[in-house]
Amino acid sequence: MNIVVLISGNGSNLQAIIDACKTNKIKGTVRAVFSNKADAFGLERGPPGGYCNAYAHRQRV
């Protein structure tokens, strides 16, 4: 299952999802992470190039 995660900060829930996928508690893979904050630390979680990271400015969406 492909998983897309929406974050706005540290991405602690994102990390929990990544960890659950690694241990097969969730049978899926994080494919994309989106944030409404350009400097959200959660955008840096996970393996480099492991999934698409994007920032969506609320005025441009």
Rosetta constraint file for C-alpha pairs under 8 A:
AtomPair CA 1 CA 27 HARMONIC 6.51 0.50
AtomPair CA 1 CA 28 HARMONIC 4.27 0.50
AtomPair CA 1 CA 29 HARMONIC 6.30 0.50
AtomPair CA 2 CA 28 HARMONIC 5.70 0.50
AtomPair CA 2 CA 29 HARMONIC 5.28 0.50
AtomPair CA 2 CA 30 HARMONIC 6.12 0.50
AtomPair CA 2 CA 31 HARMONIC 5.94 0.50
AtomPair CA 3 CA 28 HARMONIC 6.59 0.50
AtomPair CA 3 CA 29 HARMONIC 5.76 0.50
AtomPair CA 3 CA 30 HARMONIC 4.55 0.50
AtomPair CA 3 CA 31 HARMONIC 5.62 0.50
AtomPair CA 3 CA 32 HARMONIC 6.96 0.50
AtomPair CA 4 CA 30 HARMONIC 5.98 0.50
AtomPair CA 4 CA 31 HARMONIC 5.87 0.50
AtomPair CA 4 CA 32 HARMONIC 4.82 0.50
AtomPair CA 4 CA 33 HARMONIC 5.78 0.50
AtomPair CA 4 CA 34 HARMONIC 7.76 0.50
AtomPair CA 5 CA 14 HARMONIC 6.73 0.50
AtomPair CA 5 CA 30 HARMONIC 7.39 0.50
AtomPair CA 5 CA 32 HARMONIC 6.44 0.50
AtomPair CA 5 CA 33 HARMONIC 4.85 0.50
AtomPair CA 5 CA 34 HARMONIC 6.37 0.50
AtomPair CA 6 CA 33 HARMONIC 5.89 0.50
AtomPair CA 6 CA 34 HARMONIC 4.93 0.50
AtomPair CA 6 CA 35 HARMONIC 5.81 0.50
AtomPair CA 7 CA 11 HARMONIC 5.98 0.50
AtomPair CA 7 CA 14 HARMONIC 7.56 0.50
AtomPair CA 7 CA 33 HARMONIC 7.23 0.50
AtomPair CA 7 CA 34 HARMONIC 6.19 0.50
AtomPair CA 7 CA 35 HARMONIC 4.88 0.50
AtomPair CA 7 CA 36 HARMONIC 7.24 0.50
AtomPair CA 7 CA 40 HARMONIC 7.84 0.50
AtomPair CA 7 CA 42 HARMONIC 6.93 0.50
AtomPair CA 8 CA 35 HARMONIC 5.26 0.50
AtomPair CA 8 CA 36 HARMONIC 5.74 0.50
AtomPair CA 8 CA 37 HARMONIC 5.84 0.50
AtomPair CA 8 CA 40 HARMONIC 6.10 0.50
AtomPair CA 8 CA 42 HARMONIC 7.68 0.50
AtomPair CA 9 CA 35 HARMONIC 7.94 0.50
AtomPair CA 9 CA 37 HARMONIC 7.37 0.50
AtomPair CA 9 CA 40 HARMONIC 4.73 0.50
AtomPair CA 9 CA 41 HARMONIC 6.08 0.50
AtomPair CA 9 CA 42 HARMONIC 5.99 0.50
AtomPair CA 10 CA 40 HARMONIC 6.11 0.50
AtomPair CA 10 CA 41 HARMONIC 4.81 0.50
AtomPair CA 10 CA 42 HARMONIC 4.56 0.50
AtomPair CA 11 CA 15 HARMONIC 6.19 0.50
AtomPair CA 11 CA 40 HARMONIC 7.82 0.50
AtomPair CA 11 CA 41 HARMONIC 6.79 0.50
AtomPair CA 11 CA 42 HARMONIC 3.99 0.50
AtomPair CA 11 CA 43 HARMONIC 7.47 0.50
AtomPair CA 11 CA 45 HARMONIC 7.45 0.50
AtomPair CA 12 CA 16 HARMONIC 6.34 0.50
AtomPair CA 12 CA 42 HARMONIC 7.34 0.50
AtomPair CA 13 CA 17 HARMONIC 6.25 0.50
AtomPair CA 14 CA 18 HARMONIC 6.18 0.50
AtomPair CA 14 CA 42 HARMONIC 7.23 0.50
AtomPair CA 14 CA 45 HARMONIC 7.99 0.50
AtomPair CA 15 CA 19 HARMONIC 6.08 0.50
AtomPair CA 15 CA 45 HARMONIC 7.04 0.50
AtomPair CA 15 CA 46 HARMONIC 7.63 0.50
AtomPair CA 16 CA 20 HARMONIC 6.08 0.50
AtomPair CA 17 CA 21 HARMONIC 6.15 0.50
AtomPair CA 17 CA 26 HARMONIC 7.51 0.50
AtomPair CA 17 CA 30 HARMONIC 7.97 0.50
AtomPair CA 18 CA 22 HARMONIC 6.34 0.50
AtomPair CA 18 CA 29 HARMONIC 7.69 0.50
AtomPair CA 18 CA 30 HARMONIC 6.83 0.50
AtomPair CA 18 CA 46 HARMONIC 7.36 0.50
AtomPair CA 19 CA 23 HARMONIC 6.45 0.50
AtomPair CA 20 CA 24 HARMONIC 6.00 0.50
AtomPair CA 20 CA 25 HARMONIC 4.92 0.50
AtomPair CA 20 CA 26 HARMONIC 5.35 0.50
AtomPair CA 21 CA 25 HARMONIC 6.01 0.50
AtomPair CA 21 CA 26 HARMONIC 4.78 0.50
AtomPair CA 21 CA 27 HARMONIC 5.98 0.50
AtomPair CA 21 CA 28 HARMONIC 5.87 0.50
AtomPair CA 21 CA 29 HARMONIC 6.28 0.50
AtomPair CA 24 CA 28 HARMONIC 7.78 0.50
AtomPair CA 30 CA 51 HARMONIC 6.66 0.50
AtomPair CA 31 CA 50 HARMONIC 7.46 0.50
AtomPair CA 31 CA 51 HARMONIC 4.74 0.50
AtomPair CA 31 CA 52 HARMONIC 6.30 0.50
AtomPair CA 32 CA 51 HARMONIC 5.19 0.50
AtomPair CA 32 CA 52 HARMONIC 4.51 0.50
AtomPair CA 32 CA 53 HARMONIC 5.83 0.50
AtomPair CA 32 CA 54 HARMONIC 7.89 0.50
AtomPair CA 33 CA 43 HARMONIC 6.83 0.50
AtomPair CA 33 CA 51 HARMONIC 7.34 0.50
AtomPair CA 33 CA 52 HARMONIC 6.23 0.50
AtomPair CA 33 CA 53 HARMONIC 4.87 0.50
AtomPair CA 33 CA 54 HARMONIC 6.38 0.50
AtomPair CA 34 CA 43 HARMONIC 7.65 0.50
AtomPair CA 34 CA 53 HARMONIC 5.94 0.50
AtomPair CA 34 CA 54 HARMONIC 4.88 0.50
AtomPair CA 34 CA 55 HARMONIC 5.75 0.50
AtomPair CA 34 CA 56 HARMONIC 7.03 0.50
AtomPair CA 35 CA 40 HARMONIC 7.00 0.50
AtomPair CA 35 CA 43 HARMONIC 7.39 0.50
AtomPair CA 35 CA 54 HARMONIC 6.42 0.50
AtomPair CA 35 CA 55 HARMONIC 4.92 0.50
AtomPair CA 35 CA 56 HARMONIC 6.17 0.50
AtomPair CA 36 CA 55 HARMONIC 5.77 0.50
AtomPair CA 36 CA 56 HARMONIC 5.23 0.50
AtomPair CA 36 CA 57 HARMONIC 6.00 0.50
AtomPair CA 36 CA 58 HARMONIC 6.79 0.50
AtomPair CA 37 CA 55 HARMONIC 6.34 0.50
AtomPair CA 37 CA 56 HARMONIC 7.46 0.50
AtomPair CA 37 CA 57 HARMONIC 7.45 0.50
AtomPair CA 38 CA 55 HARMONIC 5.37 0.50
AtomPair CA 38 CA 56 HARMONIC 7.78 0.50
AtomPair CA 38 CA 57 HARMONIC 7.99 0.50
AtomPair CA 39 CA 43 HARMONIC 7.84 0.50
AtomPair CA 40 CA 44 HARMONIC 7.96 0.50
AtomPair CA 41 CA 45 HARMONIC 7.21 0.50
AtomPair CA 43 CA 53 HARMONIC 6.07 0.50
AtomPair CA 43 CA 54 HARMONIC 7.67 0.50
AtomPair CA 46 CA 50 HARMONIC 6.84 0.50
AtomPair CA 47 CA 51 HARMONIC 7.76 0.50
AtomPair CA 56 CA 60 HARMONIC 7.36 0.50
AtomPair CA 56 CA 61 HARMONIC 6.66 0.50
AtomPair CA 57 CA 61 HARMONIC 6.41 0.50
